[in-house]
Amino acid sequence: MQRFFGAAFLAAFCASAFAEEPFFSQDKKEDGLADQVDQLRKRVAELEAEREKILSENRELRKEMEQLRQFSMEAAENLRRLRQILADFDGKGRDAVPPPPPPPQEPMPPEPKNSGVQAGPTAPLRARILSVSPEFGFIVIDKGEPDGIKEGWTFDILRKVRDADGNDRFETLGEAVFEKYVGSIPNQSQSKLKIVRGQPEKMNWGDIAAARQVMDTTVQKPAPPSPPPPAPESDTERKFKITGQASENTYILNYGSAHGARQADRVFVYRDHRLVAQLRLDSVERNWSAATVIDRTQVMQPAIDDMIQLQETKSTIVGRVSRNDERRGIWLDVTTMDGAKPGMVFEVRRQGQPVGRVVVKTATKLYCIAEPHGTTKREDIRDGDFVESVAD
């Protein structure tokens, strides 16, 4: 009996012992919990980084919203000022406004009033169109009394365009006459001009209003409309010159249709009997024209009072240094067709200043090869320098 109870006790003890989980299983659980804690920490760090990114984006969006708000306020203020300009037109409303100007078939604009006021500036004055009101027949420009604009001035409305050859020129859109000052916005004067020739709907913001220059300070009463007479023979000897500069490469000449000028004509600029550049007439009026420098013809920068010749004076040969080769010589883009020949001396200039002289050794129909002359050194000469023939 005792043996039976002992065996039963042993069997129960073994069963309970095997039912307990081994100690190494507990370690495995603890490792799994540690991994989970690490993963949670990583996830928290990722969420923190994402939170910082969202906060940063939110700050950037707030800045953009503030900028947009500021821009809208400025736009609203400008719109208010433009509306005030329209309201100040004559204070009588739309019905009191005269009809739009006639189409461009009108032969001549009406005579400006107050002929005792100076008819235009003696130096170039350009402005840009800020707004156009086709229904009222006027424009607003960004120049005014502080800029010297006076009553009675006539403005040519121009637009810079590019022709098929890639050259810039000015297209005439019409004429406008100064009417009154309309105040100013911060840092900018404004004037209202009445359109007297041209189609207002074709004029845009940013087009140029160029005040028509007078050649002297004496105001003369405009002559009655009449077709321009043929240029008298003495005009061929008249002293034409540059009287103003409209832009970097555009110049105003006292040479117009009354003297025989035609659009796209080529003229030659001289200073001290030396060729400075060649110009092409882009816009021709009765007594003046606007001309631009033709590519690769400028020897020096044209200036006011430079003389204008209608034909090139073949007294000198002008060209460029096309290549300075240490072994083969200094190559010039002048040829025997231009009159170049061996032994001819050329003065080399850079930005209008003499840098030395070269003498032609070989002359062909395609090029000339020269070498330094006198005290000039080869390293003094650069590609692109201008050369002009001189007497040795």
Helices and strands as residue ranges (DSSP letters): H 2-19, H 23-87, G 94-96, E 126-133, E 138-141, G 145-147, E 154-162, E 168-185, E 188-198, G 200-202, E 208-211, G 233-237, E 240-245, E 250-253, G 257-259, E 266-271, E 274-284, E 289-293, E 307-309, E 318-325, E 329-332, G 336-338, E 345-350, E 353-363, E 368-373, G 378-380, E 386-390
